[in-house]
């Protein structure tokens, strides 16, 4: 009986020691999640779109993240003049589109830009907008 209690106690110690290892995210997952400088979603209750931005290389990724029949749109605007410098749109759950400085979508370094994300469909061309000012 004493052997069985010792074995049970040993199993509890091993399980407790291994639990943090199972719960801890991998180094790769943490690096990927922290890679983007900025992130924003459309302003609906269960967001249908997401934009992420990395200033180094002016990488902008726009994704449709909800099976809702809406298309996700993004306009990047110069604050003072309100001139659009880039527009993107994508539809279909899981689809993304990416613009970077290397494929012709260069933003001026250390300048602020308004990133405006919104949804559209056949009945509504501008819905659930959100915007933020991010620096390139």
C-alpha atoms as a printed R data frame, in Angstrom:
    type eleno elety resid chain resno       x      y       z
1   ATOM     1    CA   UNK     A     1   0.000  0.000   0.000
2   ATOM     2    CA   UNK     A     2   2.862  2.378   0.855
3   ATOM     3    CA   UNK     A     3   4.369  1.786  -2.622
4   ATOM     4    CA   UNK     A     4   1.054  2.701  -4.314
5   ATOM     5    CA   UNK     A     5   0.798  6.001  -2.330
6   ATOM     6    CA   UNK     A     6   4.400  6.873  -3.212
7   ATOM     7    CA   UNK     A     7   3.752  6.113  -6.869
8   ATOM     8    CA   UNK     A     8   0.589  8.299  -6.825
9   ATOM     9    CA   UNK     A     9   2.457 11.183  -5.191
10  ATOM    10    CA   UNK     A    10   5.242 10.852  -7.777
11  ATOM    11    CA   UNK     A    11   2.693 10.971 -10.628
12  ATOM    12    CA   UNK     A    12   1.132 14.151  -9.194
13  ATOM    13    CA   UNK     A    13   4.562 15.849  -8.979
14  ATOM    14    CA   UNK     A    14   5.429 14.874 -12.580
15  ATOM    15    CA   UNK     A    15   2.045 16.110 -13.892
16  ATOM    16    CA   UNK     A    16   2.382 19.419 -12.020
17  ATOM    17    CA   UNK     A    17   5.894 19.953 -13.354
18  ATOM    18    CA   UNK     A    18   4.842 19.238 -16.939
19  ATOM    19    CA   UNK     A    19   1.709 21.420 -16.958
20  ATOM    20    CA   UNK     A    20   3.551 24.743 -17.531
21  ATOM    21    CA   UNK     A    21   5.380 23.194 -20.466
22  ATOM    22    CA   UNK     A    22   2.113 22.176 -22.084
23  ATOM    23    CA   UNK     A    23   0.525 25.591 -21.520
24  ATOM    24    CA   UNK     A    24   3.487 27.711 -22.635
25  ATOM    25    CA   UNK     A    25   3.348 28.969 -26.241
26  ATOM    26    CA   UNK     A    26   6.186 28.006 -28.502
27  ATOM    27    CA   UNK     A    27   8.870 30.580 -29.238
28  ATOM    28    CA   UNK     A    28   7.770 30.628 -32.885
29  ATOM    29    CA   UNK     A    29   4.169 31.432 -31.992
30  ATOM    30    CA   UNK     A    30   5.200 34.310 -29.734
31  ATOM    31    CA   UNK     A    31   7.512 35.708 -32.402
32  ATOM    32    CA   UNK     A    32   4.791 35.591 -35.078
33  ATOM    33    CA   UNK     A    33   2.201 37.246 -32.826
34  ATOM    34    CA   UNK     A    34   4.595 40.067 -31.942
35  ATOM    35    CA   UNK     A    35   5.924 40.581 -35.459
36  ATOM    36    CA   UNK     A    36   3.332 43.212 -36.431
37  ATOM    37    CA   UNK     A    37   3.621 46.778 -35.100
38  ATOM    38    CA   UNK     A    38  -0.105 47.537 -35.334
39  ATOM    39    CA   UNK     A    39  -3.380 45.650 -35.731
40  ATOM    40    CA   UNK     A    40  -7.024 46.707 -36.043
41  ATOM    41    CA   UNK     A    41 -10.378 45.041 -36.802
42  ATOM    42    CA   UNK     A    42 -13.633 46.223 -38.336
43  ATOM    43    CA   UNK     A    43 -16.029 47.630 -35.754
44  ATOM    44    CA   UNK     A    44 -18.775 44.988 -35.970
45  ATOM    45    CA   UNK     A    45 -19.651 42.773 -32.998
46  ATOM    46    CA   UNK     A    46 -17.869 39.737 -34.442
47  ATOM    47    CA   UNK     A    47 -15.209 41.432 -36.597
48  ATOM    48    CA   UNK     A    48 -15.217 40.453 -40.247
49  ATOM    49    CA   UNK     A    49 -11.931 42.095 -41.212
50  ATOM    50    CA   UNK     A    50  -8.445 42.678 -39.881
51  ATOM    51    CA   UNK     A    51  -5.543 44.883 -40.936
52  ATOM    52    CA   UNK     A    52  -2.000 44.454 -39.662
53  ATOM    53    CA   UNK     A    53   0.929 46.809 -40.288
54  ATOM    54    CA   UNK     A    54   4.704 46.517 -39.998
55  ATOM    55    CA   UNK     A    55   6.503 49.860 -40.479
56  ATOM    56    CA   UNK     A    56   9.760 48.235 -41.571
57  ATOM    57    CA   UNK     A    57   9.116 47.561 -45.258
58  ATOM    58    CA   UNK     A    58   5.661 49.190 -45.108
59  ATOM    59    CA   UNK     A    59   3.999 45.772 -44.959
60  ATOM    60    CA   UNK     A    60   0.183 45.992 -44.802
61  ATOM    61    CA   UNK     A    61  -1.905 42.818 -44.639
62  ATOM    62    CA   UNK     A    62  -5.692 42.985 -45.033
63  ATOM    63    CA   UNK     A    63  -7.712 39.824 -44.299
64  ATOM    64    CA   UNK     A    64 -11.338 38.708 -44.483
65  ATOM    65    CA   UNK     A    65 -11.675 36.710 -41.266
66  ATOM    66    CA   UNK     A    66 -15.408 36.006 -41.059
67  ATOM    67    CA   UNK     A    67 -17.769 33.971 -43.258
68  ATOM    68    CA   UNK     A    68 -20.348 36.745 -43.443
69  ATOM    69    CA   UNK     A    69 -20.692 37.700 -47.131
70  ATOM    70    CA   UNK     A    70 -18.950 41.064 -46.630
71  ATOM    71    CA   UNK     A    71 -15.784 42.297 -48.334
72  ATOM    72    CA   UNK     A    72 -13.056 43.984 -46.250
73  ATOM    73    CA   UNK     A    73 -11.644 47.306 -47.457
74  ATOM    74    CA   UNK     A    74  -8.779 49.528 -46.356
75  ATOM    75    CA   UNK     A    75  -7.855 53.067 -47.309
76  ATOM    76    CA   UNK     A    76  -4.565 54.624 -46.181
77  ATOM    77    CA   UNK     A    77  -4.857 58.415 -46.015
78  ATOM    78    CA   UNK     A    78  -2.480 61.358 -45.459
79  ATOM    79    CA   UNK     A    79  -3.912 63.156 -42.388
80  ATOM    80    CA   UNK     A    80  -3.571 66.843 -43.396
81  ATOM    81    CA   UNK     A    81  -4.735 66.568 -47.001
82  ATOM    82    CA   UNK     A    82  -6.993 63.527 -46.580
83  ATOM    83    CA   UNK     A    83  -5.502 62.213 -49.835
84  ATOM    84    CA   UNK     A    84  -5.636 58.433 -50.186
85  ATOM    85    CA   UNK     A    85  -2.209 56.900 -50.840
86  ATOM    86    CA   UNK     A    86  -3.283 53.260 -51.012
87  ATOM    87    CA   UNK     A    87  -6.490 51.215 -51.222
88  ATOM    88    CA   UNK     A    88  -6.971 47.493 -50.723
89  ATOM    89    CA   UNK     A    89  -9.914 45.114 -50.597
90  ATOM    90    CA   UNK     A    90 -10.416 41.384 -50.184
91  ATOM    91    CA   UNK     A    91 -13.361 39.027 -49.855
92  ATOM    92    CA   UNK     A    92 -13.809 35.379 -49.003
93  ATOM    93    CA   UNK     A    93 -13.164 33.963 -45.576
94  ATOM    94    CA   UNK     A    94  -9.487 33.377 -44.914
95  ATOM    95    CA   UNK     A    95  -8.310 35.394 -47.904
96  ATOM    96    CA   UNK     A    96  -5.698 38.110 -47.423
97  ATOM    97    CA   UNK     A    97  -3.994 40.686 -49.609
98  ATOM    98    CA   UNK     A    98  -0.602 42.236 -48.829
99  ATOM    99    CA   UNK     A    99   1.004 45.482 -49.973
100 ATOM   100    CA   UNK     A   100   4.647 46.305 -49.251
101 ATOM   101    CA   UNK     A   101   7.201 48.939 -50.189
102 ATOM   102    CA   UNK     A   102   8.942 46.353 -52.367
103 ATOM   103    CA   UNK     A   103   5.825 45.835 -54.529
104 ATOM   104    CA   UNK     A   104   5.238 49.554 -55.105
105 ATOM   105    CA   UNK     A   105   3.345 50.634 -51.980
106 ATOM   106    CA   UNK     A   106   5.960 52.801 -50.286
107 ATOM   107    CA   UNK     A   107   4.992 55.091 -47.385
108 ATOM   108    CA   UNK     A   108   7.238 57.980 -46.298
109 ATOM   109    CA   UNK     A   109   9.336 57.124 -43.259
110 ATOM   110    CA   UNK     A   110   8.329 58.721 -39.931
111 ATOM   111    CA   UNK     A   111   5.090 60.094 -41.432
112 ATOM   112    CA   UNK     A   112   1.673 59.502 -39.879
113 ATOM   113    CA   UNK     A   113  -1.077 57.867 -41.924
114 ATOM   114    CA   UNK     A   114  -4.754 57.198 -41.228
115 ATOM   115    CA   UNK     A   115  -5.574 53.518 -41.704
116 ATOM   116    CA   UNK     A   116  -9.337 53.181 -42.265
117 ATOM   117    CA   UNK     A   117 -10.832 49.676 -42.395
118 ATOM   118    CA   UNK     A   118 -14.478 48.926 -43.235
119 ATOM   119    CA   UNK     A   119 -16.800 46.311 -44.697
120 ATOM   120    CA   UNK     A   120 -18.925 46.438 -47.848
121 ATOM   121    CA   UNK     A   121 -21.439 44.243 -49.654
122 ATOM   122    CA   UNK     A   122 -24.014 44.562 -52.435
123 ATOM   123    CA   UNK     A   123 -26.393 46.553 -50.193
124 ATOM   124    CA   UNK     A   124 -23.935 48.697 -48.236
125 ATOM   125    CA   UNK     A   125 -20.716 50.212 -49.558
126 ATOM   126    CA   UNK     A   126 -19.405 51.442 -46.182
127 ATOM   127    CA   UNK     A   127 -20.147 49.690 -42.893
128 ATOM   128    CA   UNK     A   128 -18.503 48.996 -39.524
129 ATOM   129    CA   UNK     A   129 -15.556 51.369 -40.019
130 ATOM   130    CA   UNK     A   130 -12.645 51.797 -37.664
131 ATOM   131    CA   UNK     A   131  -9.527 53.892 -38.056
132 ATOM   132    CA   UNK     A   132  -6.210 54.583 -36.411
133 ATOM   133    CA   UNK     A   133  -3.215 56.791 -37.073
134 ATOM   134    CA   UNK     A   134  -0.036 54.770 -37.467
135 ATOM   135    CA   UNK     A   135   3.480 55.943 -38.273
136 ATOM   136    CA   UNK     A   136   5.416 54.464 -41.196
